[in-house]
Amino acid sequence: MNCRPGCGACCIGLSISSPIPGMPNGKPAGVRCIQLTDDNLCRLYGAPERPAVCVRLRPNAEMCGKTVEEALAYMEKLEAETRPGPVPSGEPENRPS
């Protein structure tokens, strides 16, 4: 599957924890990447500065949906499901020894 022209949903909907040129601390979910142009194209596409997480991300029908709105809703759900949370009481924490 190819990206939908002018979509840019993954550059808005997903959090990125690695540095991005112009966003040294990455970006939270729901925040437009500074490298996304007004017509929703990546300024870093194909450039070595593009974050590895962006390079590895591959569009698929489930993630992209049929509209930008569907894609953003899916990514919001994905972010909520993968957000680190507190360890439930009585559960051991995974800490290096």
Sequence and secondary structure as in RCSB ss.txt:
>XXXX:A:sequence
MNCRPGCGACCIGLSISSPIPGMPNGKPAGVRCIQLTDDNLCRLYGAPERPAVCVRLRPNAEMCGKTVEEALAYM
EKLEAETRPGPVPSGEPENRPS
>XXXX:A:secstr
    TT  THHHHS B S BTTBTT B TTS  TTB TTS BTTTTSTTS HHHHH    HHHH SSHHHHHHHH
HHHHHHH      TTS      
